[in-house]
């Protein structure tokens, strides 16, 4: 049975749609291995285990079923999957939706925080045979993405181009399903949720903030990929602008301390989210969330 928490108008759960492994040094940047290896599952290739999570947010009153990120999806050759140890859990999302009375056909909105393959590969699937044409997986849903990020994803830099696989998202352009968010202060998409923009990891990372009088919830995307990355200086080498990431994390942690903000992680293999305790420079998980 899928666990859910109530945040404002929404029932929210975190679904592990697969696992992958990425280089531990890249995931922790300048932090030495002697520190991060104490908490991580590290293989012989120095890769750490990461979950690929989809956040499911349901507003039953409004008839809205929202997915935030979709994991790496199923469009992987054996060679490609081996490079990142991609293990796609094809039935986890349909099963989780079924537990709460829905199916993939009921999905009304998909939030693309950013178009890196481990976050948006599940937007599409092979239309017929592997390696052929692709089709949109959620044809009844609006797909939300920031326009500036979309343009970056289609013309990435030499440094980050390997993170974008156009087979994952390019068919959305002509589908009529894209909802382009623009500007540095975009209006809320619907009641009870608004956007937070982050610039450190990739341009215009777009994060959903679920409003609540006591304990709002932020899906952190790759600003804070796991609970191990809560400390401000523990920033990924994958981030295009690591000093911006550091400052953005500090602001979020201030909100955790002052406003009771809870966090949902995209990649933590142990927990979908957490309430966070911030005392001076000490930052730690107060308790995992039941989602």
C-alpha positions in Angstrom: 0.0 0.0 0.0 1.3 3.4 -1.0 2.1 5.7 1.9 0.9 9.3 1.6 1.1 12.5 3.6 -1.3 15.4 3.5 0.2 18.8 2.6 -2.4 21.5 2.2 -4.7 20.4 -0.6 -2.6 17.5 -1.7 -2.0 13.9 -0.8 1.6 13.2 -1.6 3.8 10.1 -1.9 7.2 9.3 -3.3 7.5 6.3 -5.7 10.8 4.7 -6.5 10.6 4.2 -10.3 14.1 2.7 -10.5 17.7 2.8 -9.4 21.0 3.9 -10.9 24.6 4.4 -9.9 26.6 7.5 -10.5 30.2 8.3 -9.7 30.5 9.1 -6.0 33.2 11.8 -6.6 30.9 13.5 -9.1 28.0 13.3 -6.7 29.9 15.0 -3.9 32.3 17.3 -5.6 35.1 18.5 -3.4 34.0 16.4 -0.4 36.6 13.6 0.1 35.5 10.0 -0.2 36.7 9.3 3.3 33.7 11.3 4.5 30.9 10.4 2.0 31.6 6.7 1.8 30.5 6.4 5.5 26.9 6.7 4.5 26.7 5.6 0.9 26.4 2.2 -0.9 29.5 2.3 -3.1 30.4 -0.3 -5.7 33.8 -1.4 -7.1 33.5 1.3 -9.8 33.2 4.0 -7.1 29.5 4.5 -8.0 26.9 5.2 -5.4 23.4 3.8 -5.3 20.7 6.4 -6.1 16.9 6.0 -6.3 15.0 7.6 -9.1 11.8 8.9 -7.5 8.6 10.2 -8.9 6.6 12.4 -6.5 2.8 11.8 -6.8 0.6 14.7 -5.7 -3.2 14.3 -5.7 -5.8 17.0 -5.3 -9.0 15.0 -5.2 -11.2 18.1 -4.9 -9.8 19.6 -8.1 -9.5 16.2 -9.8 -5.8 16.7 -10.3 -3.1 13.9 -10.4 0.4 15.4 -10.7 3.7 13.6 -11.3 7.0 15.3 -10.5 9.8 13.7 -12.5 9.6 10.3 -14.1 12.9 8.5 -13.6 15.1 7.1 -16.4 12.4 5.2 -18.1 12.8 2.0 -20.2 14.5 3.2 -23.4 17.9 1.8 -22.6 20.2 -0.6 -24.4 22.1 -3.2 -22.3 25.3 -1.3 -22.9 23.8 2.1 -21.9 22.1 0.7 -18.8 25.3 -1.0 -17.7 27.2 2.3 -17.7 24.9 3.8 -15.1 23.6 0.5 -13.6 20.1 1.6 -14.6 17.4 -0.6 -13.1 14.0 0.6 -14.2 11.0 -0.5 -12.1 8.3 -0.5 -14.8 5.4 -1.5 -12.6 6.1 0.7 -9.6 4.3 3.8 -10.7 1.2 2.0 -12.1 1.0 0.0 -8.9 1.4 3.0 -6.7 -1.3 4.9 -8.6 -3.6 1.8 -8.4 -3.2 1.7 -4.6 -4.8 5.2 -4.4 -7.5 4.6 -7.0 -5.9 5.9 -10.2 -4.1 4.8 -13.3 -1.6 6.4 -15.6 -4.5 7.5 -17.8 -5.7 9.6 -15.0 -2.5 11.7 -14.7 -3.4 15.4 -15.4 -0.1 17.1 -15.0 3.6 16.1 -15.3 6.3 18.5 -13.8 9.6 18.3 -15.6 12.0 19.8 -13.0 14.7 19.5 -15.6 15.5 17.3 -18.6 18.4 15.2 -17.4 17.9 11.6 -18.3 17.5 10.3 -14.8 14.6 12.7 -14.2 12.7 12.7 -17.5 13.4 9.4 -19.3 10.0 8.1 -18.2 8.2 10.9 -20.1 8.3 8.8 -23.3 8.5 5.1 -24.3 9.2 3.1 -27.4 6.2 3.4 -29.8 6.9 0.0 -31.3 10.3 -1.6 -31.2 13.4 -0.7 -29.2 15.5 1.9 -31.0 12.6 3.1 -33.1 10.1 5.9 -32.7 9.1 7.1 -29.3 5.7 8.2 -28.0 4.5 10.3 -25.1 3.8 8.1 -22.1 1.1 10.4 -20.5 -0.9 11.7 -23.5 -3.7 13.1 -21.3 -1.4 15.2 -19.2 0.0 18.7 -19.5 3.8 18.7 -19.2 5.2 21.7 -17.3 8.7 22.9 -17.9 10.5 26.3 -17.7 11.0 27.7 -21.2 14.6 28.8 -20.5 15.5 25.3 -19.3 13.8 23.8 -22.3 15.9 25.9 -24.6 19.0 24.9 -22.7 18.1 21.2 -22.9 17.8 21.5 -26.7 21.2 23.3 -27.0 23.2 22.3 -23.9 26.8 23.2 -23.2 29.7 20.9 -24.0 30.1 20.3 -20.3 26.5 19.0 -19.7 25.3 17.7 -23.0 25.7 14.0 -22.0 23.0 14.5 -19.4 20.3 15.3 -22.0 19.0 12.5 -24.3 16.6 14.1 -26.8 14.8 10.8 -27.3 13.4 11.4 -23.8 11.7 14.7 -24.5 11.9 16.0 -28.1 8.6 14.5 -29.2 6.8 16.7 -26.6 7.5 19.8 -28.8 5.0 18.9 -31.4 2.6 17.1 -29.1 0.6 20.1 -27.9 1.1 18.9 -24.3 3.9 21.3 -23.3 3.1 24.1 -20.8 6.1 26.5 -21.0 6.6 28.5 -17.8 8.5 31.8 -18.4 10.1 34.5 -16.3 12.0 34.6 -13.0 8.8 34.8 -10.9 6.3 32.6 -12.7 2.7 32.6 -11.5 1.4 29.6 -9.6 0.1 26.9 -11.9 -2.9 26.0 -9.7 -4.2 26.4 -6.2 -2.0 25.2 -3.4 1.3 24.9 -5.4 3.8 27.3 -6.7 7.2 27.3 -8.4 10.7 27.7 -6.9 13.4 28.3 -9.5 17.0 27.1 -8.9 20.0 28.1 -11.1 23.0 26.2 -9.6 22.6 22.7 -10.9 21.2 23.6 -14.3 19.5 26.7 -15.7 16.0 27.2 -14.5 15.5 24.0 -12.5 11.8 24.2 -11.6 10.7 22.9 -8.3 7.2 22.5 -7.0 6.5 24.0 -3.6 3.3 22.6 -1.9 1.8 25.1 0.4 0.6 24.4 3.9 0.0 26.6 7.0 2.3 24.5 9.2 4.6 22.3 7.2 4.9 23.1 3.5 6.9 20.7 1.2 9.5 21.4 -1.4 10.5 18.8 -4.0 14.2 19.6 -4.0 15.2 18.2 -7.4 18.9 18.1 -7.9 19.5 21.2 -5.7 19.5 18.6 -2.8 19.4 15.2 -4.4 19.7 13.1 -1.2 19.7 13.6 2.5 23.5 13.2 2.4 23.6 16.5 0.4 21.9 18.6 3.1 25.1 20.2 4.2 25.5 23.4 2.1 29.1 22.6 0.9 28.2 19.1 -0.2 27.6 20.1 -3.7 27.7 17.9 -6.8 30.5 18.3 -9.5 27.6 17.9 -11.9 26.3 21.4 -10.9 27.1 24.0 -13.5 27.3 26.7 -10.9 28.3 25.1 -7.5 28.6 28.4 -5.6 25.0 29.3 -6.6 23.9 25.8 -5.4 25.5 26.4 -2.1 23.7 29.7 -1.5 20.4 28.3 -2.7 20.7 25.4 -0.3 21.3 27.9 2.6 18.1 29.7 1.8 16.1 26.5 1.7 17.6 25.4 5.0 16.7 28.7 6.6 13.1 28.0 5.6 13.4 24.5 7.2 14.5 26.1 10.4 12.1 29.1 10.4 9.0 28.0 8.6 8.9 24.2 9.2 9.6 23.5 5.5 9.8 19.8 4.7 11.9 18.4 1.8 11.2 15.6 -0.7 14.3 14.1 -2.4 14.6 12.8 -5.9 17.5 10.4 -5.4 17.7 9.2 -1.8 17.6 5.4 -1.7 16.6 5.3 2.0 13.9 8.0 2.3 11.5 9.9 0.1 11.7 13.0 2.2 12.5 14.5 5.6 11.8 17.1 8.2 15.2 18.8 8.8 16.8 20.1 12.0 19.0 23.1 11.5 21.0 24.3 14.6 23.7 26.8 13.7 26.0 25.1 11.2 24.7 21.6 12.0 22.1 20.2 9.5 20.6 16.8 9.9 17.4 14.8 9.3 15.0 15.2 12.2 12.8 12.4 10.9 12.0 10.8 7.6 8.6 11.4 6.1 6.1 8.6 5.6 5.8 9.0 1.8 
